[in-house]
């Protein structure tokens, strides 16, 4: 479970306090948003693709570009995902 020890993924929490079952959605969102290939493989093996897909549908912290990639990767209909308020606020900040 080297993925759970990565400071690049979990810079804001103590890695010793992360419970893979109890914090499953939090972990999957971080891996989908910022993980590398090894992290994704670990998440697929540990949680399975169905849990990852479900997380994508309700994720609040994954940026639109990453969401688009994962929707293509898992062949999901983009209409299933609702716009996230936090992402809309962030997008408004960057608009000209």
Beta strands, then each sheet from edge to edge (+ up, - down):
end
